[in-house]
Amino acid sequence: MKVNNYLDIKVEKVEMEGVKGATVRRLISQTDGAPNFAMRMFELEPKGHTPLHQHPQEHEVYILEGEGTLVYEGKEYKLEKDYCVFIPSNKMHQFKNIGTKSLRFLCVIPHPSLFP
C-alpha cells in the first residue's frame, strides 16, 4: 500500500532523444509493489514535447491542466483539462504543449515486463 501527495515524489527530467522540456514523477510503480501497472505524472513546459514514438504498451492519459496537442498516427488532436486519451499498442504518438502554462497529465501503462 502507498499513500502520498504527488509533491513528495521526486521529479525526474525526461532524458531521451526527441524530448524537450519534460519531467516525470513515477507516482506508482513496481518498486511500490504494483505488479501490473505504473502511474506516472508528466509535465511539459510551454513549447515542450515528448518524442514521436511507439511501443508495445497501451496507455491511458488524463489531462490535469494546460493545453496541448496529441499527434497520433499523423493527425493532431487538441487536448485540454479533463480530456482523456487511450493510445493502443504500437501506434505513433507525441504530446506537445501549445499553451503558455505547463501541460500536466497522468499516464497509466502496463509494466513492460508483461510484454514478451
TIPA-756820 format. One line per 3 residues: number of its first residue (from 0); their letters; for each residue x, y, z of N, C-alpha, C, CB. Coordinates in pm, 1 decimal. Glycine has a CB too. Layout:
residues N
NUM	a	X Y Z X Y Z X Y Z X Y Z ~ ...
//
This chain:
residues 116
0	mkv	84.4 -118.6 0.0 0.0 0.0 0.0 88.0 123.8 0.0 -95.5 0.4 121.7 ~ 38.9 228.5 -64.4 112.5 354.3 -70.1 12.5 468.3 -71.7 205.9 360.2 -194.6 ~ 36.4 567.7 11.5 -44.0 689.5 12.2 52.9 806.2 18.4 -146.0 692.3 132.9
3	nny	50.2 891.3 -84.2 142.8 1004.3 -92.5 76.2 1124.6 -156.2 267.7 965.8 -171.6 ~ 126.1 1241.0 -123.3 97.8 1360.0 -201.3 195.9 1356.8 -317.6 110.7 1493.0 -115.2 ~ 150.3 1386.9 -436.8 240.0 1378.3 -553.0 362.0 1468.9 -538.4 164.3 1414.8 -680.4
6	ldi	349.7 1576.9 -464.8 462.1 1668.7 -446.4 576.8 1606.4 -366.6 414.7 1794.5 -377.0 ~ 546.7 1498.1 -293.6 650.4 1428.4 -216.5 730.5 1329.6 -301.2 587.1 1355.0 -99.7 ~ 692.3 1313.1 -426.8 760.1 1218.3 -515.4 859.4 1293.6 -603.2 657.6 1140.3 -602.8
9	kve	977.9 1237.8 -614.9 1087.6 1302.1 -687.2 1050.7 1334.1 -832.1 1210.7 1213.1 -684.3 ~ 1087.8 1454.0 -875.4 1071.3 1496.0 -1014.8 1196.9 1455.8 -1089.7 1045.1 1650.9 -1026.6 ~ 1179.3 1389.4 -1203.0 1292.4 1347.8 -1286.2 1280.4 1414.2 -1423.7 1297.7 1191.7 -1300.0
12	kve	1390.6 1466.7 -1472.3 1393.1 1519.5 -1607.8 1387.5 1401.7 -1704.4 1520.2 1607.5 -1632.5 ~ 1302.8 1410.9 -1806.3 1294.1 1304.8 -1907.0 1409.6 1325.6 -2004.2 1154.4 1306.0 -1982.1 ~ 1498.8 1227.5 -2008.3 1620.4 1235.8 -2090.0 1614.8 1130.4 -2199.7 1748.1 1217.1 -2002.5
15	meg	1566.4 1168.5 -2315.2 1569.2 1080.0 -2430.8 1564.4 1164.4 -2556.6 1451.6 978.6 -2427.2 ~ 1609.1 1107.2 -2665.1 1611.5 1180.5 -2791.2 1470.3 1223.0 -2830.6 1674.9 1094.9 -2902.5 ~ 1456.6 1347.6 -2874.2 1328.2 1397.3 -2920.3 1243.0 1463.0 -2813.3 1252.6 1286.9 -2979.8
18	vkg	1292.7 1469.3 -2689.7 1217.9 1530.1 -2579.8 1263.8 1673.6 -2559.8 1235.4 1448.8 -2449.4 ~ 1167.3 1759.5 -2527.0 1201.1 1897.4 -2492.5 1115.9 1939.7 -2373.3 1178.9 1993.5 -2614.2 ~ 1180.6 1981.4 -2265.4 1111.5 2040.0 -2150.7 1011.7 1949.8 -2081.6 1042.3 2160.9 -2193.3
21	atv	1048.2 1824.2 -2057.0 956.5 1728.9 -1994.8 1013.2 1673.9 -1864.5 926.4 1614.3 -2090.8 ~ 924.2 1661.3 -1765.3 959.4 1594.7 -1639.8 855.7 1487.2 -1610.1 968.3 1696.7 -1522.4 ~ 894.0 1393.5 -1522.6 803.4 1285.7 -1483.5 815.9 1260.4 -1333.3 833.9 1155.9 -1563.6
24	rrl	705.2 1225.9 -1271.7 701.4 1174.0 -1134.8 643.2 1034.0 -1145.8 615.7 1266.9 -1036.5 ~ 714.3 937.4 -1095.8 668.3 797.9 -1100.1 582.0 774.6 -976.0 790.2 695.8 -1105.8 ~ 452.1 801.0 -989.5 361.7 800.9 -875.4 344.8 662.5 -814.6 227.6 854.9 -916.4
27	isq	323.9 563.3 -899.3 309.2 424.3 -854.0 381.3 336.6 -954.8 157.0 382.4 -839.9 ~ 464.0 244.2 -902.1 542.5 157.7 -991.2 566.6 23.2 -923.9 677.8 224.7 -1028.9 ~ 642.4 -61.4 -991.5 676.1 -191.9 -935.6 751.5 -179.3 -803.6 759.0 -271.4 -1035.1
30	tdg	828.1 -73.8 -787.6 901.9 -55.9 -661.4 807.4 -31.3 -544.0 1000.7 61.0 -673.6 ~ 682.3 5.1 -573.6 580.4 22.1 -469.0 500.0 -105.2 -447.5 486.3 136.8 -504.7 ~ 531.9 -209.9 -523.6 460.4 -335.6 -512.6 346.0 -350.8 -611.7 408.0 -350.0 -375.3
33	apn	330.8 -257.6 -704.2 225.0 -267.0 -805.4 270.8 -364.5 -914.0 191.7 -125.7 -866.8 ~ 209.0 -482.4 -924.5 258.7 -584.7 -1015.8 221.2 -567.2 -1162.7 210.2 -714.7 -971.1 ~ 119.5 -486.9 -1191.7 69.0 -483.6 -1328.7 77.6 -349.1 -1400.1 -70.4 -526.5 -1328.2
36	fam	61.2 -239.6 -1327.0 53.4 -108.4 -1390.3 145.4 -8.0 -1323.7 -88.7 -57.3 -1387.4 ~ 179.2 94.3 -1399.2 253.7 208.2 -1346.7 172.0 334.1 -1375.3 397.7 217.4 -1410.4 ~ 169.0 423.9 -1276.7 104.6 552.8 -1294.4 211.8 660.9 -1284.1 -8.9 574.7 -1188.9
39	rmf	218.3 743.4 -1388.1 319.7 848.8 -1392.4 252.7 982.5 -1418.0 426.0 819.5 -1501.2 ~ 313.6 1088.9 -1368.3 264.7 1223.0 -1395.4 371.9 1296.2 -1475.5 229.9 1299.4 -1262.9 ~ 335.7 1336.8 -1595.8 427.1 1411.8 -1681.4 390.8 1559.5 -1677.6 423.3 1358.4 -1826.6
42	ele	492.5 1641.6 -1693.9 471.6 1785.0 -1705.9 558.4 1834.8 -1820.5 505.1 1859.5 -1572.1 ~ 493.9 1905.3 -1913.2 564.3 1963.8 -2027.3 560.3 2115.3 -2012.9 501.0 1918.3 -2163.4 ~ 676.3 2178.3 -2019.1 680.5 2324.5 -2012.7 627.1 2380.4 -2143.8 825.5 2376.1 -1985.1
45	pkg	590.8 2510.3 -2146.7 544.6 2568.4 -2273.2 643.3 2539.2 -2386.9 524.9 2720.6 -2258.0 ~ 590.4 2497.3 -2500.4 664.6 2454.9 -2619.1 741.3 2324.1 -2598.9 760.9 2563.4 -2659.8 ~ 717.5 2256.3 -2485.9 780.3 2126.6 -2461.4 702.8 2015.2 -2529.1 790.9 2099.4 -2311.5
48	htp	768.4 1897.9 -2541.0 702.3 1784.1 -2604.6 772.4 1653.3 -2568.6 699.3 1802.2 -2757.1 ~ 697.7 1545.3 -2584.2 754.5 1411.8 -2574.5 808.6 1375.4 -2712.2 648.3 1306.9 -2524.6 ~ 884.1 1266.0 -2723.6 929.0 1226.8 -2857.4 812.9 1166.9 -2937.1 1045.8 1125.4 -2848.2
51	lhq	824.6 1171.6 -3067.6 731.4 1098.1 -3153.0 779.2 954.4 -3147.7 726.3 1155.0 -3302.8 ~ 696.3 865.3 -3092.2 743.0 728.8 -3065.9 626.2 630.0 -3063.8 819.4 723.2 -2932.4 ~ 661.9 503.0 -3053.5 565.0 394.9 -3036.9 629.0 287.9 -2949.9 519.9 335.9 -3175.4
54	hpq	544.7 205.7 -2888.8 592.5 97.3 -2802.6 480.5 -5.2 -2785.8 639.3 152.0 -2663.4 ~ 512.4 -124.0 -2737.7 410.1 -229.2 -2729.2 306.7 -209.4 -2618.5 476.8 -360.5 -2709.1 ~ 333.0 -118.4 -2524.6 237.5 -97.3 -2415.7 130.4 4.3 -2455.5 310.6 -50.1 -2289.0
57	ehe	5.7 -31.4 -2432.0 -100.8 67.4 -2442.6 -82.4 168.2 -2330.2 -242.1 0.4 -2436.3 ~ -145.8 282.7 -2340.6 -155.0 367.9 -2223.0 -276.4 457.7 -2226.2 -31.5 451.1 -2209.9 ~ -313.7 493.7 -2104.3 -427.7 578.9 -2080.3 -375.5 708.5 -2019.2 -533.0 509.3 -1987.6
60	vyi	-429.8 820.3 -2066.3 -380.8 951.9 -2025.4 -499.2 1037.1 -1982.1 -301.8 1021.3 -2140.7 ~ -477.7 1114.0 -1875.5 -578.5 1209.6 -1828.2 -510.9 1345.1 -1812.4 -643.8 1162.7 -1692.6 ~ -564.3 1446.1 -1879.3 -505.5 1579.9 -1876.3 -552.6 1651.8 -1749.2 -544.4 1661.5 -2004.7
63	leg	-456.7 1689.8 -1665.1 -486.2 1758.8 -1539.8 -495.0 1909.5 -1556.5 -381.5 1725.8 -1437.3 ~ -404.9 1964.7 -1639.2 -406.5 2108.8 -1662.0 -326.6 2142.5 -1786.8 -350.3 2184.3 -1540.1 ~ -359.6 2258.1 -1843.5 -286.3 2307.3 -1959.6 -357.6 2279.7 -2090.3 -150.1 2246.1 -1963.6
66	egt	-288.6 2318.4 -2198.0 -339.0 2299.2 -2333.3 -232.4 2228.2 -2414.9 -378.5 2434.7 -2398.7 ~ -274.4 2132.2 -2492.6 -177.0 2059.1 -2571.6 -235.7 2002.4 -2698.3 -117.9 1949.3 -2490.8 ~ -148.1 1931.8 -2766.5 -184.5 1860.6 -2888.1 -132.5 1718.4 -2876.6 -127.8 1931.5 -3015.0
69	lvy	-215.0 1623.6 -2916.0 -172.2 1485.5 -2931.3 -150.6 1462.5 -3079.4 -276.9 1384.4 -2871.5 ~ -30.1 1423.3 -3117.0 -2.7 1379.4 -3253.2 -18.4 1227.2 -3249.0 143.1 1425.0 -3304.5 ~ -113.1 1176.3 -3328.5 -144.1 1033.3 -3326.7 -159.7 984.4 -3470.0 -273.2 1004.4 -3243.9
72	egk	-66.4 896.0 -3510.3 -73.6 836.2 -3643.1 -89.2 943.1 -3751.8 -189.9 737.0 -3649.9 ~ -14.5 1054.5 -3737.9 -12.1 1157.9 -3840.4 -119.8 1264.4 -3830.2 -22.2 1094.9 -3970.4 ~ -212.7 1251.2 -3735.7 -317.5 1351.8 -3717.0 -296.5 1420.1 -3581.8 -460.1 1287.1 -3725.4
75	eyk	-349.0 1542.6 -3569.6 -336.1 1617.2 -3444.7 -472.3 1634.8 -3379.2 -270.6 1754.1 -3469.6 ~ -473.8 1622.2 -3246.0 -594.9 1635.7 -3166.6 -568.4 1732.6 -3052.9 -642.1 1498.5 -3112.6 ~ -655.3 1830.2 -3035.4 -639.2 1928.4 -2928.8 -672.6 1863.5 -2794.5 -729.1 2052.7 -2953.9
78	lek	-593.6 1896.3 -2693.6 -613.6 1845.5 -2558.5 -623.0 1962.5 -2461.1 -499.1 1749.5 -2518.0 ~ -704.6 1946.7 -2359.6 -711.9 2044.2 -2251.7 -759.2 1974.2 -2125.6 -806.1 2161.8 -2288.5 ~ -763.7 2049.4 -2016.0 -801.2 1995.3 -1885.3 -925.2 1905.8 -1895.5 -826.8 2109.6 -1786.0
81	dyc	-915.4 1791.9 -1829.7 -1022.4 1692.5 -1818.3 -1044.4 1607.5 -1941.9 -1148.4 1760.5 -1785.2 ~ -958.2 1618.8 -2044.3 -964.6 1526.9 -2157.5 -897.3 1396.4 -2116.8 -896.8 1588.1 -2284.9 ~ -945.0 1286.9 -2173.4 -880.0 1158.1 -2152.8 -848.8 1095.9 -2289.0 -969.6 1063.1 -2067.2
84	vfi	-743.1 1016.1 -2290.8 -689.6 961.7 -2416.0 -654.5 814.8 -2395.3 -564.5 1042.3 -2463.6 ~ -687.1 732.9 -2492.0 -640.7 593.9 -2495.5 -552.0 579.1 -2618.0 -761.2 491.6 -2499.2 ~ -430.4 531.2 -2597.2 -338.5 506.1 -2708.5 -310.7 356.3 -2713.6 -204.8 588.2 -2692.6
87	psn	-355.8 289.5 -2819.5 -331.7 145.6 -2832.5 -183.2 113.2 -2853.0 -413.2 89.7 -2948.7 ~ -150.8 -11.1 -2839.5 -14.4 -60.9 -2859.3 37.0 -27.2 -2998.7 -9.2 -212.3 -2837.0 ~ 166.9 2.4 -3006.7 240.4 19.2 -3132.5 187.6 128.9 -3225.0 239.3 -108.9 -3206.0
90	kmh	127.2 232.5 -3171.0 79.3 345.3 -3250.9 171.3 465.5 -3228.3 -68.5 380.9 -3214.6 ~ 209.5 533.5 -3335.2 296.1 650.8 -3325.0 219.0 763.8 -3257.2 347.4 695.1 -3465.6 ~ 284.8 827.2 -3158.5 218.8 934.0 -3085.7 320.3 1028.8 -3022.1 127.1 875.9 -2979.1
93	qfk	271.3 1147.6 -2990.6 353.9 1250.4 -2928.2 260.8 1349.5 -2859.7 446.2 1322.2 -3033.2 ~ 302.7 1400.3 -2743.8 230.1 1505.1 -2674.0 309.4 1634.4 -2684.5 204.9 1466.8 -2525.6 ~ 238.3 1745.1 -2714.4 302.3 1876.6 -2726.2 226.1 1976.9 -2640.7 307.4 1923.7 -2874.9
96	nig	299.3 2065.0 -2575.6 237.4 2175.3 -2503.1 226.1 2293.9 -2598.0 319.5 2212.9 -2375.0 ~ 104.2 2338.2 -2623.3 81.8 2452.1 -2712.6 35.8 2575.0 -2634.5 -21.8 2416.2 -2820.1 ~ 30.6 2563.8 -2502.0 -17.3 2673.8 -2419.2 96.1 2756.8 -2361.9 -102.6 2620.6 -2307.3
99	tks	59.3 2849.1 -2274.2 156.7 2937.1 -2209.2 189.1 2891.2 -2067.3 104.4 3080.1 -2206.3 ~ 121.4 2786.5 -2020.1 146.0 2728.6 -1887.4 181.9 2581.4 -1905.6 20.6 2744.8 -1793.3 ~ 219.4 2517.3 -1797.0 255.6 2375.1 -1803.2 138.1 2289.8 -1850.0 304.0 2326.4 -1666.2
102	lrf	170.3 2186.2 -1925.0 74.9 2081.2 -1960.0 108.1 1964.5 -1867.7 83.1 2040.2 -2115.1 ~ 13.4 1929.4 -1780.2 38.8 1823.7 -1682.9 -64.3 1713.4 -1703.0 34.2 1878.7 -1537.0 ~ -16.9 1588.0 -1708.2 -109.1 1477.0 -1730.7 -63.4 1349.7 -1660.6 -124.2 1451.0 -1879.4
105	lcv	-162.1 1267.1 -1627.6 -136.8 1133.9 -1574.6 -128.2 1037.0 -1690.9 -247.3 1090.8 -1474.0 ~ -39.6 940.0 -1678.9 -24.4 837.0 -1780.7 -13.9 702.7 -1709.8 100.8 863.6 -1871.1 ~ -103.1 611.0 -1743.4 -103.8 476.6 -1683.6 -65.5 377.0 -1792.6 -245.1 441.2 -1621.2
108	iph	30.3 291.4 -1760.8 74.7 188.5 -1856.8 88.2 54.7 -1786.3 209.8 228.3 -1923.0 ~ 69.2 -55.3 -1858.9 104.8 -185.5 -1802.0 257.5 -193.7 -1796.0 44.4 -304.5 -1887.0 ~ 308.2 -265.6 -1700.4 453.5 -279.2 -1689.0 510.2 -345.5 -1813.2 491.0 -359.8 -1563.6
111	psl	620.2 -291.2 -1865.7 683.2 -350.3 -1984.5 717.4 -498.4 -1967.0 809.1 -273.8 -2018.9 ~ 740.2 -540.2 -1843.5 773.5 -682.0 -1819.7 657.2 -775.7 -1852.9 814.8 -702.2 -1674.0 ~ 538.4 -722.1 -1868.3 422.3 -805.3 -1902.2 415.7 -837.2 -2050.7 294.3 -736.1 -1859.5
114	fp	505.3 -773.3 -2129.3 507.2 -796.0 -2273.3 627.9 -880.3 -2309.1 509.0 -662.5 -2350.7 ~ 606.3 -985.1 -2388.3 721.3 -1071.4 -2426.1 819.8 -1000.3 -2516.9 672.0 -1198.1 -2495.7
//
